[in-house]
Amino acid sequence: MRATKAVTTAVAVGVTGWAARRLLTRRAARNTPAAESSRWRFVTVNVTPDRVRSDGQLPEPLRALGPGATVVVRPAPADKGTEIGVRLVEGEPTGAKAAAERFTGEDPRQAVRVALRDAKQLLETGEILFPDRPGTTKPTLRGKPLEAAIAHAKGEGKS
């Protein structure tokens, strides 16, 4: 009986501590300046750093992000090409706003992902590649989900 009470008390204290820590972490994240709340997203390309900034310019997909993004170009570890990193200047949307922007395709994180993928393809192959469209797809109601998935595929990512 005493052991059961001790275990129950320990579990209750642990859950309470976990909940308090989670609440404090969320509050701290809300109070962080926008520039610090934005994550860096990197891609490694199989070219030298000087080729990334040919003519002193970044590839067009990265230039298209404009002043709303910070771009970093540096050699990859162990001479494995070049790392290109992008971070949003204004920070990333959170909560319901982020969900709405992602649903409508206006999420700035998606634009960063697309720009990084397109820049990588442009630097490594010389062109921006597009997914193959199935030859059997007809513009029917049942084909609409596939069209939507192909259209939004480049902007999605793990985070």
N, C-alpha and C positions, 0 to 999 in steps of 0.2 A: 504494500500500500504506500509506504514512504517512498519507495523507488519510483512508483508511478507519478507521485506528486512532484518529485525532483525532476523527472524527465519532462513532465508537462511544464513546469516552471522554466526549465532550461530552454525548451522550444519556444515558449512565449517570449522570453527575454531575447532570444536570437531573432525571432521574427520582428519584434519591436525595434531592435537595433538596426536590422536590415531596412525596415521601412523608414526609420528616421534618417539613415544615411542616404537613402535614395531621394528622399524629399530635400535634404540639404544640398545634394549634388545637383538636382534640377534647379533649385533656386540660384545656386552659384553659376550655373550655366546661363541662366537668364540674365544675370548681372554682368556677364562678360562683354567687353566691347565687341562690336561686330567683326572687326578685322581678326580678332583672336578666335572667334567662334567659327570661322571658316576653315575647312580642311584643305590641305594640299592634295591634289590628285596628280599622280605621276604616270608616265609611260616611258618605256625604254625603247629607243630606236637604234637600228643597226647602221648608224652613220656617225661621222665625226662631229664634234661640237661646232666646228667652223662651217660645216655644210648646213647645219640647222639654221644658222644665221647668215645665209648666203646674201651678199650685197648689203649686209648690215640689217637685213629685214627678217622677221620671223615668217614662217609659212603662212599663206593666206588664211587658213582656218583659225589660226591663233590670233592673227591681226584682227580678224572679224569680231573677236570678243571685245575689242576696244579697251577703254580705260577702266572698265568695270572688273578687270581681272589682272592679276599680277602673274607674270610668266618668268620662270627660272629655267636656264639651260646650263647643265653641268655634265662633266664626264661621268659615265656610269662606272661603278666599281669594277676593278680587274680588267680595265680596257674592254668592256663589253658593249661599247657604243656610247650613247648619250642619253641622259635622263632629261625629260622635259616635264616641268611641273607647273600647274596652274592653280591659283587660289582666287576666290571671289573677294573683291575689296569690301563690298557691303555686307558680307556675311551670308549665311544660308538661311532660307526660310524654315520655319519650324511650325509644328502643330497643324491646325486646320488649313492655314494658308499654304503650307508646303504640300499638303494633300491635294488641295484644289489646283495649285499650279502644276503639279505633276500630272493630274488627270487631264488638264487642258493642254499640256505640252509646253507650258510657259515656265517651267522650273529652270532656273539658271544653272543648276547642277547638270541638267541634261545637256545644255548648250556646251558646258565645259567638257563633258565626256565625248560629245560628238566632235568637238574641235580637236581634242587630243587624238581620237581615233583617226579622223581625217588627216591630221598632220602626219601621223605615223605612216599611214598608207601613202601619202603624197611623197614623203621623204624616201621611203623604202622602195616604192614601185613606180613612182612618177605619175601616178593617177589615183583618183579616189574611186575605190571599188564599191559596187552596189550589190546587194544580195540578188541571187537569181530568183526570178519570179517563175513560179510553176507554170508550165505551158498549158496545163489543164484548167487553170483558174479562169472562170468566166465572171463577169460583173453581176453576180447574183447575190441574193440575200445571204446565202450560206457561205459565200466567198468573202464577205465583208470582214469577218474577224481575222482572216489570214492577211488581208490587205492592211488592216490596222496594226497587226503585229509586226509586219515587215516595215511599215512606216515609222513605228516607234522603237524598233529594236536597237538602233544605234545610241539612243539617248539613255538607255537603262544601264544599270550597273549594280554592283553589290552594295554600294553605300552612297 
